[in-house]
Amino acid sequence: MLNIARRVAVGGGLWVLALPGLAQQGAPPPLKPGPEHEVLKQDLGTWDATVETMEPGKPPAVSKGVETVSLLEGGLWTITDFKGTMMGAPFHGHGTNGFDLVKKKYVSTWVDSMSAGIYLVEAAYDPKTKTLKGRMEGPGPPGKAMTMNQTKERKDPDTRVFTMFMPGPDGKDVPAMRISYKRRK
């Protein structure tokens, strides 16, 4: 076992030693943010949120929260931190948002204090409507995965609305959650 650990340590050390040589051989320069990242930067700041969770035939349950969006060093990713209440309980969520240069789509991850899995999102941006539309995959009913549609609409520089849609009893999408955000001054 010790022999294997030494091999891994030496191999890892050799990799670190090889990095300067790779740079001299013309390794690509670090990626720079592009126009797609400007869309992400519009969300930077602190936002007051009104959350409406909806079930067909019932009035929405309303709660409040605060979302803080910061830029990861390098400018390629934003980090989202959301704190509030959901269904009367404390709620904390954390996300990453970026643009996948291979897929040519916006991508996000989401984890929160009420889910035992990670949500993955792929979306496309429509500059005319200032809307990101995409699909979110993640935990659904216990033991099952779920795919949901979502939109993120920018109403003005300081107002945005996130809507998540779930399949209804007839299989058609119905709004399940709407979060209205207002940027703090």
Buried (B, 14 or more C-beta within 10 A) or exposed (E): EEEEEEEEEEEEEEEEEEEEEEEEEEEEEEEEBEEBBEBBEBBEBBBBBBBBBBEEEEEBBEBEBBBBBBBEEEBBBBEBBBBBEBEEEEBBBBBBBBBEEEEEBBBBBBBBEEEEEEBEBBBEBEEEEBBBBBBBBBBBEEEEEBEBBBBBBBEEEEEBBBBBBBBEEEEEEEBBBBBBBEBEE
